[in-house]
Amino acid sequence: MNNGTPSNGKKMRKSWMLTAILLMVVLVVGACGSKTTDNGSGNEAQASNELEQIKSAGTMKVGMMGTYRPYNFLNDKKEMDGFDADIAREVAKRLGVEVEFVSQEFSGLTPSLQSKKIDAIISQMTITDERKQALDFSEGYITNQVKIIVKNDNNDITKLEDFKGKTIGVGLGTNDETYLRNEVLPKVGDFTIKTYDDVITSLKDLDAGRIDATINNLYALKPIIDSNGFKIKAVGEPIKSDQAGIAVRKNNPELVAALNDALQGMKDDGTYNTIFKKWFGEEPAQ
């Protein structure tokens, strides 16, 4: 008779059960602790650092128009070529990765960047305060002088004030379009703005007399004029000066710093000058 007191066998079974429960608790807590530590360090840091993601992938996806010679275009081998393409290749090399080019219309580049289809835009994207609200930029990697372009026999347009009552062509979604709409139109008075998805079509329309003028930089115009025989000319003084930078998604300080280091290194060792002279036939302006 045990008078209600557990036997030794029952005591041992109870002790083993308690030990097993304690062991399970320790294992669960340990597993949770390990998971939290892992996510709270390496994995989470990598997820929030796009520079490390690019390096881990071994490839930087770069968006560009591919129709803007000599900056970016498809050559006879159907390979991306031009000043921007060479800059992209060299920057990727200095980051320790390959470059993959994604070609599309200029107006679609920012949406592609925002939706993470590409990692960066290197396509003569002008650095502006408006764009900086949505994108981060490297330091400028080229400065372009923008001038008014008209037909050879047009002597009526030599300055912005002459745009009044005329039809002016400009690239869709470009800084030049914003400039015409927000700065020139209010000052000059009423004129029509016609937009284009690529430069060559706007110049064809100018040559055919379907528009009265366009604005663009001289580096972009010379190869197009030479290869197509357009009878057009640049007139007057430069109306503005733009700096193009490498655009990436917002809040990417590590990636922006790495891009700036790569660009500065190219300038310091002469690589940038070599690329510039290759495409424009002269030293970059100081």
Secondary structure, DSSP 8 states (H G I E B T S, - for coil): --TT---HHHHHHHHHHHHHHHHHHHHHHHHHHHHHHHIIIIIHHHHT-HHHHHHHHTEEEEEE-SEETTTEEE-TTS-EESHHHHHHHHHHHHHTSEEEEEE--GGGHHHHHHTTS-SEE-S--B--HHHHTTEEE-S-SEEEEEEEEEETT--S-SSGGGGTTSEEEEETTSHHHHHIIIIIHHHH---EEEEESSHHHHHHHHHHTSSSEEEEEHHHHHHHHHHHT--EEEEEEEEEEEEE--EEESS-HHHHHHHHHHHHHHHHTTHHHHHHHHHHSS----
